[in-house]
Amino acid sequence: MKATDLFDRRIFWDVDPDKLDLEAKASFIITRVFDRGDVPDIRNCRRYYGDERVKEVLTQAKYISKETLHLASAIFNNPLTDYRCYIQIPLTGKPWLY
C-alpha cells in the first residue's frame, strides 16, 4: 500500500509520496497528515495507524502547529501539557534592536 492510497497527494507536496514507506516514515506521515490534511485524511490516518500510535507520535513531536496541537488534544482528550512541543521553550525570541 502507498501513502497516496490513503491520503491526498497535496499533503506531501515536497516529497514523492509514492516512495514513502508507511511504516518507516510513520512519524513524518502522521504529523504531516494532521498538520496539512483534511478530515478524511485524518480519519484514514487514525484507521491505518491506530489511535495509540498516532497519539504517541503527536505527543512526542518536536513541532506541530498550534491548530494541530489543539485538535489532537481534543481528539485524544488529554491536556496540552502532555505534548512535547507545548512544553518546549520556542527558540525564536524578540527581534534585535539596531
LUMTIBA-923064 format. One record per residue: residue number from 0; x, y, z of N, C-alpha, C in turn. Coordinates in nm, 4 decimals, padded with zeros to 6 digits, always signed. Layout:
<recs>
(rec NUM; (X; Y; Z); (X; Y; Z); (X; Y; Z)) ...
</recs>
This chain:
<recs>
(rec 0; (+00.0841; -00.1177; +00.0000); (+00.0000; +00.0000; +00.0000); (+00.0889; +00.1244; +00.0000)) (rec 1; (+00.0448; +00.2264; -00.0714); (+00.1189; +00.3511; -00.0819); (+00.0492; +00.4600; -00.0017)) (rec 2; (+00.1239; +00.5651; +00.0293); (+00.0664; +00.6795; +00.1002); (-00.0442; +00.7436; +00.0182)) (rec 3; (-00.0305; +00.7414; -00.1141); (-00.1322; +00.8034; -00.1996); (-00.2612; +00.7229; -00.2027)) (rec 4; (-00.2565; +00.5975; -00.1591); (-00.3791; +00.5174; -00.1493); (-00.4640; +00.5638; -00.0311)) (rec 5; (-00.4006; +00.6191; +00.0701); (-00.4710; +00.6610; +00.1917); (-00.4942; +00.8108; +00.2004)) (rec 6; (-00.3989; +00.8904; +00.1508); (-00.4008; +01.0341; +00.1726); (-00.3920; +01.1106; +00.0417)) (rec 7; (-00.4396; +01.2331; +00.0448); (-00.4342; +01.3202; -00.0722); (-00.2882; +01.3567; -00.1028)) (rec 8; (-00.2541; +01.3614; -00.2305); (-00.1163; +01.3905; -00.2731); (-00.0684; +01.5284; -00.2290)) (rec 9; (-00.1608; +01.6239; -00.2155); (-00.1227; +01.7612; -00.1812); (-00.0570; +01.7712; -00.0440)) (rec 10; (-00.0809; +01.6756; +00.0431); (-00.0213; +01.6763; +00.1768); (+00.1303; +01.6605; +00.1675)) (rec 11; (+00.1734; +01.5835; +00.0709); (+00.3160; +01.5534; +00.0545); (+00.3715; +01.6253; -00.0686)) (rec 12; (+00.3497; +01.7530; -00.0751); (+00.3881; +01.8337; -00.1891); (+00.5391; +01.8412; -00.2101)) (rec 13; (+00.6178; +01.8236; -00.1047); (+00.7624; +01.8415; -00.1155); (+00.8411; +01.7106; -00.1248)) (rec 14; (+00.7727; +01.5985; -00.1200); (+00.8380; +01.4680; -00.1322); (+00.7598; +01.3842; -00.2330)) (rec 15; (+00.8188; +01.2749; -00.2774); (+00.7483; +01.1844; -00.3678); (+00.6650; +01.0889; -00.2828)) (rec 16; (+00.5327; +01.1064; -00.2796); (+00.4502; +01.0232; -00.1921); (+00.4490; +00.8758; -00.2309)) (rec 17; (+00.4803; +00.8461; -00.3568); (+00.4832; +00.7062; -00.3994); (+00.6016; +00.6294; -00.3421)) (rec 18; (+00.7043; +00.7012; -00.2968); (+00.8231; +00.6364; -00.2408); (+00.8243; +00.6334; -00.0882)) (rec 19; (+00.7208; +00.6887; -00.0244); (+00.7156; +00.6901; +00.1219); (+00.6808; +00.5520; +00.1759)) (rec 20; (+00.7612; +00.5049; +00.2656); (+00.7343; +00.3781; +00.3338); (+00.6428; +00.4089; +00.4528)) (rec 21; (+00.5224; +00.3535; +00.4514); (+00.4224; +00.3856; +00.5539); (+00.4666; +00.3493; +00.6947)) (rec 22; (+00.5497; +00.2498; +00.7096); (+00.5952; +00.2102; +00.8432); (+00.7234; +00.2822; +00.8838)) (rec 23; (+00.8196; +00.2894; +00.7937); (+00.9477; +00.3512; +00.8274); (+00.9338; +00.5016; +00.8494)) (rec 24; (+00.8443; +00.5657; +00.7805); (+00.8247; +00.7109; +00.7899); (+00.6932; +00.7455; +00.8595)) (rec 25; (+00.6482; +00.6611; +00.9496); (+00.5187; +00.6801; +01.0153); (+00.5104; +00.8128; +01.0903)) (rec 26; (+00.6135; +00.8505; +01.1613); (+00.6106; +00.9764; +01.2371); (+00.5949; +01.0958; +01.1445)) (rec 27; (+00.6711; +01.0976; +01.0364); (+00.6606; +01.2053; +00.9388); (+00.5208; +01.2105; +00.8782)) (rec 28; (+00.4694; +01.0956; +00.8401); (+00.3386; +01.0897; +00.7754); (+00.2284; +01.1340; +00.8701)) (rec 29; (+00.2299; +01.0859; +00.9929); (+00.1251; +01.1207; +01.0899); (+00.1243; +01.2706; +01.1171)) (rec 30; (+00.2410; +01.3280; +01.1450); (+00.2434; +01.4713; +01.1743); (+00.2049; +01.5535; +01.0515)) (rec 31; (+00.2473; +01.5122; +00.9350); (+00.2137; +01.5854; +00.8124); (+00.0637; +01.5774; +00.7843)) (rec 32; (+00.0049; +01.4605; +00.8029); (-00.1386; +01.4455; +00.7785); (-00.2189; +01.5315; +00.8758)) (rec 33; (-00.1810; +01.5322; +01.0018); (-00.2540; +01.6143; +01.0988); (-00.2328; +01.7634; +01.0743)) (rec 34; (-00.1148; +01.8026; +01.0272); (-00.0887; +01.9443; +01.0002); (-00.1537; +01.9932; +00.8709)) (rec 35; (-00.1553; +01.9104; +00.7670); (-00.1977; +01.9578; +00.6351); (-00.3174; +01.8850; +00.5762)) (rec 36; (-00.3608; +01.7775; +00.6397); (-00.4716; +01.7003; +00.5842); (-00.6075; +01.7543; +00.6236)) (rec 37; (-00.7095; +01.7010; +00.5584); (-00.8450; +01.7371; +00.5950); (-00.9067; +01.6217; +00.6750)) (rec 38; (-01.0333; +01.6315; +00.7055); (-01.0977; +01.5338; +00.7935); (-01.0870; +01.3905; +00.7403)) (rec 39; (-01.1149; +01.3642; +00.6127); (-01.0983; +01.2262; +00.5637); (-00.9551; +01.1742; +00.5760)) (rec 40; (-00.8565; +01.2605; +00.5532); (-00.7167; +01.2183; +00.5670); (-00.6846; +01.1813; +00.7114)) (rec 41; (-00.7314; +01.2622; +00.8056); (-00.7071; +01.2346; +00.9475); (-00.7766; +01.1058; +00.9895)) (rec 42; (-00.8976; +01.0846; +00.9416); (-00.9682; +00.9583; +00.9720); (-00.8924; +00.8382; +00.9171)) (rec 43; (-00.8435; +00.8482; +00.7932); (-00.7661; +00.7377; +00.7346); (-00.6380; +00.7126; +00.8121)) (rec 44; (-00.5753; +00.8187; +00.8576); (-00.4529; +00.8056; +00.9376); (-00.4817; +00.7311; +01.0668)) (rec 45; (-00.5885; +00.7685; +01.1335); (-00.6245; +00.7028; +01.2601); (-00.6636; +00.5568; +01.2373)) (rec 46; (-00.7306; +00.5280; +01.1267); (-00.7687; +00.3894; +01.0962); (-00.6458; +00.3041; +01.0659)) (rec 47; (-00.5534; +00.3595; +00.9863); (-00.4373; +00.2812; +00.9451); (-00.3394; +00.2590; +01.0601)) (rec 48; (-00.3060; +00.3656; +01.1327); (-00.2039; +00.3556; +01.2372); (-00.2606; +00.3234; +01.3753)) (rec 49; (-00.3864; +00.3508; +01.3983); (-00.4460; +00.3276; +01.5304); (-00.4258; +00.4486; +01.6208)) (rec 50; (-00.5209; +00.4716; +01.7081); (-00.5176; +00.5898; +01.7943); (-00.3975; +00.5934; +01.8876)) (rec 51; (-00.3562; +00.4804; +01.9391); (-00.2437; +00.4792; +02.0332); (-00.1145; +00.5248; +01.9661)) (rec 52; (-00.0888; +00.4750; +01.8469); (+00.0340; +00.5129; +01.7766); (+00.0295; +00.6597; +01.7342)) (rec 53; (-00.0850; +00.7047; +01.6851); (-00.0995; +00.8447; +01.6439); (-00.0797; +00.9363; +01.7639)) (rec 54; (-00.1406; +00.9019; +01.8755); (-00.1279; +00.9824; +01.9972); (+00.0178; +00.9869; +02.0429)) (rec 55; (+00.0863; +00.8743; +02.0395); (+00.2267; +00.8686; +02.0810); (+00.3145; +00.9566; +01.9923)) (rec 56; (+00.2931; +00.9497; +01.8618); (+00.3729; +01.0304; +01.7683); (+00.3474; +01.1788; +01.7906)) (rec 57; (+00.2223; +01.2176; +01.8047); (+00.1900; +01.3592; +01.8198); (+00.2356; +01.4150; +01.9549)) (rec 58; (+00.2297; +01.3352; +02.0601); (+00.2755; +01.3852; +02.1902); (+00.4269; +01.3982; +02.1949)) (rec 59; (+00.4986; +01.3214; +02.1124); (+00.6444; +01.3270; +02.1112); (+00.7011; +01.4161; +02.0011)) (rec 60; (+00.6156; +01.4738; +01.9179); (+00.6625; +01.5561; +01.8064); (+00.7322; +01.6815; +01.8568)) (rec 61; (+00.8427; +01.7168; +01.7921); (+00.9163; +01.8378; +01.8304); (+00.8403; +01.9629; +01.7910)) (rec 62; (+00.7656; +01.9553; +01.6804); (+00.6860; +02.0697; +01.6391); (+00.5599; +02.0242; +01.5675)) (rec 63; (+00.4476; +02.0770; +01.6087); (+00.3230; +02.0711; +01.5332); (+00.2576; +02.2077; +01.5487)) (rec 64; (+00.1753; +02.2425; +01.4529); (+00.1130; +02.3747; +01.4568); (+00.0205; +02.3870; +01.5778)) (rec 65; (-00.0094; +02.5095; +01.6129); (-00.0965; +02.5356; +01.7270); (-00.2353; +02.4736; +01.7042)) (rec 66; (-00.2848; +02.4817; +01.5815); (-00.4146; +02.4243; +01.5476); (-00.4127; +02.2726; +01.5624)) (rec 67; (-00.3063; +02.2101; +01.5135); (-00.2924; +02.0648; +01.5241); (-00.2813; +02.0222; +01.6695)) (rec 68; (-00.2099; +02.0993; +01.7474); (-00.1952; +02.0704; +01.8901); (-00.3309; +02.0679; +01.9598)) (rec 69; (-00.4122; +02.1680; +01.9343); (-00.5445; +02.1741; +01.9973); (-00.6384; +02.0672; +01.9422)) (rec 70; (-00.6279; +02.0364; +01.8134); (-00.7094; +01.9303; +01.7547); (-00.6745; +01.7956; +01.8170)) (rec 71; (-00.5466; +01.7647; +01.8266); (-00.5034; +01.6374; +01.8856); (-00.5457; +01.6277; +02.0315)) (rec 72; (-00.5330; +01.7369; +02.1035); (-00.5744; +01.7388; +02.2438); (-00.7237; +01.7116; +02.2568)) (rec 73; (-00.8030; +01.7665; +02.1661); (-00.9483; +01.7436; +02.1695); (-00.9834; +01.6012; +02.1275)) (rec 74; (-00.9164; +01.5500; +02.0243); (-00.9457; +01.4141; +01.9765); (-00.9112; +01.3101; +02.0821)) (rec 75; (-00.7951; +01.3236; +02.1434); (-00.7482; +01.2219; +02.2371); (-00.7805; +01.2549; +02.3826)) (rec 76; (-00.8448; +01.3693; +02.4042); (-00.8922; +01.4078; +02.5369); (-00.7797; +01.4057; +02.6412)) (rec 77; (-00.6684; +01.4702; +02.6066); (-00.5579; +01.4825; +02.7012); (-00.5127; +01.6286; +02.7072)) (rec 78; (-00.4505; +01.6696; +02.8160); (-00.4122; +01.8100; +02.8303); (-00.2976; +01.8490; +02.7369)) (rec 79; (-00.2898; +01.9775; +02.7086); (-00.1841; +02.0288; +02.6220); (-00.0456; +02.0033; +02.6788)) (rec 80; (-00.0354; +01.9957; +02.8086); (+00.0950; +01.9741; +02.8724); (+00.1513; +01.8343; +02.8461)) (rec 81; (+00.0710; +01.7447; +02.7905); (+00.1210; +01.6123; +02.7529); (+00.2057; +01.6169; +02.6257)) (rec 82; (+00.1981; +01.7255; +02.5533); (+00.2654; +01.7359; +02.4245); (+00.4027; +01.8010; +02.4401)) (rec 83; (+00.5024; +01.7351; +02.3864); (+00.6406; +01.7818; +02.3952); (+00.6568; +01.9219; +02.3356)) (rec 84; (+00.5933; +01.9473; +02.2230); (+00.6092; +02.0768; +02.1578); (+00.5425; +02.1893; +02.2369)) (rec 85; (+00.4494; +02.1574; +02.3234); (+00.3832; +02.2596; +02.4047); (+00.4716; +02.3030; +02.5210)) (rec 86; (+00.5448; +02.2086; +02.5780); (+00.6241; +02.2416; +02.6964); (+00.7648; +02.2900; +02.6625)) (rec 87; (+00.8092; +02.2702; +02.5379); (+00.9411; +02.3189; +02.4986); (+00.9366; +02.4697; +02.4795)) (rec 88; (+01.0419; +02.5352; +02.5185); (+01.0519; +02.6793; +02.5012); (+01.0900; +02.7077; +02.3562)) (rec 89; (+01.0135; +02.7931; +02.2871); (+01.0494; +02.8227; +02.1479); (+01.1839; +02.8952; +02.1393)) (rec 90; (+01.2581; +02.8672; +02.0344); (+01.3898; +02.9264; +02.0181); (+01.3846; +03.0678; +01.9626)) (rec 91; (+01.2722; +03.1055; +01.9053); (+01.2629; +03.2399; +01.8497); (+01.2359; +03.3390; +01.9614)) (rec 92; (+01.3111; +03.4437; +01.9628); (+01.2944; +03.5463; +02.0644); (+01.2512; +03.6771; +02.0022)) (rec 93; (+01.2710; +03.7830; +02.0742); (+01.2359; +03.9140; +02.0236); (+01.3384; +03.9565; +01.9181)) (rec 94; (+01.2957; +04.0356; +01.8211); (+01.3907; +04.0798; +01.7201); (+01.4955; +04.1743; +01.7784)) (rec 95; (+01.6113; +04.1739; +01.7168); (+01.7202; +04.2607; +01.7617); (+01.6855; +04.4062; +01.7339)) (rec 96; (+01.7174; +04.4917; +01.8260); (+01.7003; +04.6350; +01.8046); (+01.8343; +04.6933; +01.7641)) (rec 97; (+01.8400; +04.7548; +01.6509); (+01.9651; +04.8111; +01.5995); (+01.9716; +04.9584; +01.6247)) 
</recs>
